[in-house]
Amino acid sequence: MLTSTHPPQRWDIFCRVIDNFGDIGVAWRLARRLAHDFGLTVHLWVDDLVSFARIAPTLDPALQQQWLSGISIQHWPDSNFPVDVQPAEVVIEAFGCRLPSSFEQAMAAQTKAPVWINLEYLSAETWIEDCHGLPSPHPRLALNKYFFFPGFTPQSGGLLCESYLLEQRQQWQQDSAAQAAFWQRYALPARQSNELRISLFAYENQAVSSLLSSWAGSKRPISCLLPMGKVVADVEAVLGQTLVVGEPQQLGQLRIHLLPMVDQDSYDRLLWSCDLNFVRGEDSLVRAQWAARPLIWQIYPQDEGTHLIKLQAFLARYCANLSPATHVAIQQATLHWNQGTDMGEIWPALENHLASWQLHSQQWPQQLLQSGDLANRLLCFVDKIRQ
């Protein structure tokens, strides 16, 4: 695995908050990875500090500039961007958020132009390998912007993972006392011997009713841990009542617990502690893979079903080393969930494969990290550009 020996010390990351938490979740994790694990100075520009504060509770949305976890957080105004800002050595434009024109001009005015990276959305599609690292010349200024594609192969930008994370996760999963204290924090009782604990973080989904009904009729008790999110309204519609944090609701064998909004580290521990995780979008998908637990991904829906092509590309990679029967069960469950179709018969078939799926989930993270994580690959790419 290649590493950068002398990375640039100053980095700017620009992010616009979309869909509340997804884009800022990735940008915040990257900022922390660069600052904490590599000792770099990071300035994170964010347009919506109120939404940002929901995953970083110690952030003060009223402040235009503040330090949080050793990172400079700057409010990115919709207009009148400060003209005296000096660009850092590396500038990351998260997910094509378009930098302020005055800032682009400031980059071009530097004696040595910054390395300008467009951090793209995650994809398992093969075409990204041909586009990863390509330059895009600015139409008016003497600047190049380089495309950096997160992905699942050595020819892509990889996935973001802190240097200590897998060891910390393994220690957590072996520490029953720490997990018991975690559950107690959210007023959950101790696990029953044959109980399944499932986290459900999702967009709106018409398949919720059939999935909950299947869980309610299960042969063993199931606890559904429900983080704050868009799917909560669908669950409430099934129950016919409003959910309240700390007041679980019973539906047959199913017990539903609404969780309060938590920070990123607490969400990681939720994923580590469950037997199966339903996740949505990009950030929670990546974190669910490091959890070494079975997962069902709900990809962000796009017009004309384009997202389903991306989903199939992920499933092909994720399930490649599984038995044909387990592969089919996971694929069918994931597609039914993403298309909002009946999960009634899908769940019992899927449950039969949890043991082999769990073994695969434990091996999967090491496969993804053989060529380094996204931050390592990003630093090496920046070194190459600067040379």
C-alpha positions in Angstrom: 0.0 0.0 0.0 1.4 3.4 -1.0 1.5 6.3 1.4 2.3 9.9 1.1 5.6 11.0 2.7 5.2 14.8 2.6 1.5 15.7 2.1 0.5 19.3 1.7 -0.3 20.8 5.1 -3.2 23.0 4.3 -6.5 21.7 2.8 -9.8 23.4 2.0 -13.0 21.3 1.7 -16.2 22.8 0.3 -19.5 21.1 0.9 -23.2 22.0 0.3 -25.6 20.1 2.5 -28.0 18.0 0.5 -30.6 15.7 1.9 -29.7 16.8 5.4 -26.8 14.6 6.3 -25.4 12.6 3.4 -22.9 14.9 1.7 -21.8 16.7 4.9 -21.4 13.3 6.6 -18.8 12.3 4.0 -17.1 15.7 4.1 -16.9 15.8 7.9 -15.4 12.3 8.1 -12.8 13.2 5.5 -11.9 16.4 7.3 -11.5 14.5 10.6 -9.4 11.8 8.8 -7.0 14.3 7.3 -6.7 16.3 10.5 -6.5 13.6 13.1 -4.7 10.8 11.3 -2.3 12.8 9.1 -1.9 16.0 11.2 -3.1 18.3 8.4 -4.7 21.8 8.7 -8.2 21.5 7.4 -10.7 24.3 6.7 -14.2 22.9 6.1 -16.6 25.3 4.3 -20.3 24.4 4.8 -23.4 26.3 3.6 -25.9 24.8 6.2 -24.5 24.7 9.7 -27.9 23.9 11.2 -28.1 20.5 9.5 -24.4 20.0 10.1 -24.9 20.4 13.8 -27.3 17.5 13.9 -24.5 15.1 13.3 -21.9 17.2 15.2 -23.9 18.4 18.3 -21.1 20.6 19.7 -21.1 22.8 16.6 -22.7 26.2 17.1 -24.7 27.1 14.0 -24.7 30.8 14.9 -21.0 31.2 14.5 -19.6 32.0 11.1 -16.2 30.5 12.1 -15.2 28.1 14.8 -12.9 25.2 15.6 -14.3 21.8 16.2 -12.2 18.7 16.8 -9.1 20.6 15.6 -10.8 21.6 12.3 -11.7 25.1 11.2 -15.4 25.2 10.3 -16.3 28.2 8.1 -19.8 29.2 7.1 -20.1 29.3 3.3 -22.4 32.2 2.5 -24.8 32.1 -0.5 -23.4 35.4 -1.7 -20.6 37.8 -0.9 -18.0 35.2 -0.4 -15.0 36.8 1.5 -12.6 38.1 -1.1 -9.5 38.0 1.2 -9.5 34.2 1.6 -6.3 32.6 0.6 -6.8 29.1 -0.9 -5.0 26.2 0.7 -2.5 23.9 -1.1 -5.3 21.4 -1.8 -8.9 22.4 -2.5 -11.6 19.7 -2.5 -14.9 20.4 -4.1 -17.3 17.8 -2.6 -19.8 16.3 -5.0 -19.6 19.0 -7.7 -20.7 21.8 -5.3 -19.2 24.6 -7.5 -16.7 26.8 -5.8 -17.3 30.6 -5.6 -16.0 32.4 -8.7 -13.9 34.7 -6.5 -12.3 31.7 -4.9 -11.5 30.2 -8.2 -9.8 33.4 -9.3 -7.8 33.5 -6.1 -6.6 29.9 -6.8 -5.5 31.0 -10.3 -3.7 34.0 -8.9 -1.4 31.8 -6.7 2.2 31.4 -7.7 1.6 27.7 -7.6 -2.0 26.8 -8.2 -3.6 24.5 -5.6 -4.4 20.9 -6.4 -8.1 21.1 -7.1 -10.1 17.9 -6.6 -13.7 17.2 -7.4 -14.7 14.4 -4.9 -17.4 12.5 -6.7 -20.1 10.2 -5.5 -19.4 6.6 -4.7 -20.0 4.1 -7.4 -19.3 0.4 -8.1 -19.7 0.8 -11.9 -16.7 -0.1 -14.0 -16.7 3.1 -16.0 -15.4 5.2 -13.1 -12.0 3.5 -13.3 -11.5 5.1 -16.7 -12.5 8.6 -15.4 -10.8 8.4 -12.0 -8.0 10.9 -11.9 -8.8 12.7 -15.2 -8.2 16.5 -15.4 -10.9 19.0 -16.4 -9.4 22.3 -17.6 -11.2 25.4 -16.4 -12.9 27.2 -19.3 -11.3 30.6 -18.5 -8.6 30.2 -15.9 -5.2 28.4 -15.8 -6.6 25.7 -13.5 -7.2 22.0 -13.8 -9.8 20.2 -11.7 -9.2 16.5 -11.1 -12.0 13.9 -10.8 -11.6 11.6 -7.8 -14.1 8.7 -7.7 -14.6 6.7 -4.5 -15.0 3.0 -5.3 -14.5 -0.6 -4.5 -11.4 -1.5 -6.6 -7.7 -0.6 -6.6 -8.3 1.4 -9.8 -10.7 3.7 -8.0 -10.4 6.2 -5.1 -11.4 3.6 -2.4 -13.5 4.1 0.7 -12.9 6.3 3.7 -11.7 4.4 6.8 -9.9 5.7 9.8 -6.6 4.0 10.6 -7.8 2.7 14.0 -11.4 1.9 13.1 -11.4 -1.8 12.4 -9.4 -2.6 15.5 -11.7 -0.4 17.6 -14.8 -2.1 16.1 -13.4 -5.5 16.8 -12.7 -4.6 20.4 -16.2 -3.2 20.7 -17.9 -6.3 19.3 -16.0 -8.5 21.8 -16.9 -6.3 24.8 -20.3 -7.3 26.0 -20.2 -4.8 28.9 -19.6 -1.9 26.5 -22.5 -3.0 24.3 -24.8 -3.5 27.3 -24.0 0.1 28.5 -24.7 1.3 25.0 -28.1 -0.3 24.9 -28.9 1.0 28.4 -28.1 4.5 27.1 -31.1 4.2 24.8 -33.3 2.4 27.4 -33.1 -0.9 25.6 -33.2 -4.1 27.7 -30.5 -6.8 27.6 -30.6 -9.0 24.6 -32.7 -12.2 24.7 -30.8 -15.3 23.7 -32.3 -15.7 20.2 -33.2 -12.0 19.6 -32.3 -10.2 16.3 -31.4 -6.5 16.5 -31.8 -4.6 13.3 -31.2 -0.9 12.6 -33.5 0.7 10.0 -32.2 3.9 8.5 -34.0 4.6 5.2 -35.7 7.0 2.8 -39.4 6.8 2.5 -40.4 3.3 1.4 -43.7 1.6 0.6 -42.2 -1.7 1.5 -42.1 -0.8 5.2 -45.5 -2.2 5.9 -44.8 -5.7 4.6 -41.3 -5.8 6.2 -42.6 -4.8 9.6 -45.5 -7.3 9.3 -43.0 -10.1 8.4 -40.9 -9.2 11.4 -44.0 -9.1 13.7 -44.8 -12.6 12.6 -41.2 -13.9 13.1 -40.5 -17.1 15.1 -38.1 -15.1 17.3 -38.1 -11.7 18.8 -36.9 -8.8 16.7 -35.9 -5.3 18.0 -35.9 -2.6 15.3 -33.7 0.3 16.1 -35.0 3.3 14.2 -32.7 6.3 13.9 -34.3 9.7 13.1 -35.0 9.9 9.4 -37.5 9.9 6.6 -38.7 6.4 7.1 -40.0 7.2 10.6 -43.2 8.5 9.1 -43.8 5.3 7.2 -43.3 3.2 10.4 -45.7 5.5 12.3 -48.3 5.0 9.6 -48.1 1.2 10.1 -48.4 1.6 13.9 -51.1 4.2 13.6 -49.4 6.4 16.2 -46.5 8.8 16.7 -43.3 7.3 17.9 -41.6 8.8 20.9 -37.9 8.3 22.0 -37.8 6.1 25.0 -41.3 4.6 24.5 -41.0 1.4 22.4 -43.9 0.0 20.6 -44.8 -3.7 20.3 -46.2 -5.4 17.2 -46.3 -9.2 17.6 -42.7 -10.4 17.9 -41.4 -7.0 16.8 -40.4 -4.2 19.2 -39.7 -0.8 17.7 -37.4 1.7 19.4 -37.1 5.3 18.1 -33.6 6.6 18.7 -32.6 10.2 19.2 -30.4 12.0 16.7 -26.8 10.9 17.4 -23.4 12.0 16.3 -21.3 10.0 13.8 -19.3 8.0 16.3 -22.5 6.8 18.1 -24.1 5.8 14.8 -21.0 3.7 14.1 -21.5 1.9 17.4 -25.1 1.3 16.6 -24.0 -0.4 13.3 -21.4 -2.4 15.2 -23.9 -3.7 17.7 -26.8 -4.8 15.4 -27.1 -8.1 13.6 -28.3 -6.5 10.4 -28.3 -2.9 9.2 -30.6 -1.3 6.7 -28.7 1.8 5.5 -29.3 4.6 3.0 -27.2 6.8 0.8 -23.4 6.8 0.7 -22.0 7.6 4.1 -24.0 5.0 6.1 -23.3 2.4 3.4 -19.6 2.8 3.8 -19.9 2.7 7.6 -22.1 -0.4 7.5 -19.4 -2.2 5.6 -16.8 -1.4 8.3 -19.2 -2.8 10.9 -18.7 -6.3 9.6 -22.4 -7.0 9.8 -24.9 -8.0 7.1 -26.4 -4.9 5.4 -29.2 -3.9 3.0 -28.5 -0.7 1.1 -31.2 1.7 -0.1 -29.5 3.8 -2.8 -30.7 7.4 -3.4 -33.5 7.1 -6.0 -33.0 8.7 -9.4 -35.2 9.3 -12.4 -35.9 6.5 -14.9 -34.4 3.9 -12.5 -30.8 4.9 -13.1 -30.0 4.2 -9.5 -30.9 0.5 -9.9 -28.0 0.1 -12.4 -25.7 1.5 -9.8 -27.2 -0.8 -7.2 -26.8 -3.9 -9.3 -23.1 -3.0 -9.9 -22.6 -2.8 -6.1 -24.4 -6.1 -5.5 -22.3 -7.8 -8.2 -19.1 -6.9 -6.3 -20.5 -7.4 -2.8 -21.9 -10.8 -3.5 -19.2 -12.1 -5.8 -17.8 -14.6 -3.3 -21.0 -15.8 -1.8 -22.9 -19.0 -2.6 -25.4 -18.7 -5.4 -28.3 -19.1 -3.0 -27.1 -16.4 -0.6 -26.3 -14.1 -3.5 -29.8 -14.5 -4.9 -31.4 -14.0 -1.5 -29.5 -10.7 -0.8 -30.1 -9.5 -4.3 -33.8 -10.1 -4.2 -34.2 -8.5 -0.8 -32.2 -5.4 -1.8 -34.1 -5.0 -5.1 -37.5 -5.4 -3.4 -36.5 -2.9 -0.7 -35.3 -0.4 -3.3 -38.3 -0.8 -5.5 -40.8 -0.6 -2.5 -42.3 -3.9 -3.3 -43.7 -6.6 -1.0 -41.1 -8.0 1.5 -43.5 -10.5 3.0 -41.9 -13.6 1.5 -38.5 -12.1 1.0 -37.6 -11.8 4.7 -38.0 -15.4 5.7 -35.8 -16.5 2.7 -33.2 -13.9 3.6 -33.1 -14.8 7.3 -32.0 -18.4 6.4 -28.8 -17.0 5.0 -27.7 -14.8 8.0 -25.0 -17.1 9.2 -23.1 -17.3 5.9 -23.8 -13.6 5.3 -22.3 -12.7 8.6 -19.1 -14.7 7.8 -18.8 -12.8 4.5 -19.4 -9.5 6.2 -16.4 -10.1 8.5 -14.1 -10.8 5.6 -15.3 -8.0 3.3 -13.7 -5.0 4.9 -10.2 -6.4 4.5 -10.8 -7.0 0.8 -11.8 -3.3 0.4 -8.7 -2.0 2.2 -6.0 -4.0 0.4 -4.9 -0.9 -1.6 -5.5 1.6 1.2 -8.5 3.7 2.1 -9.7 6.8 0.3 -7.6 9.2 2.4 -4.3 7.3 1.6 -5.1 7.1 -2.0 -6.1 10.8 -2.1 -2.8 11.9 -0.5 -0.8 9.7 -3.0 -2.8 11.2 -5.9 -2.1 14.8 -4.7 1.6 13.9 -4.5 1.5 12.7 -8.1 -0.2 15.9 -9.3 2.2 18.2 -7.4 5.2 16.4 -8.9 
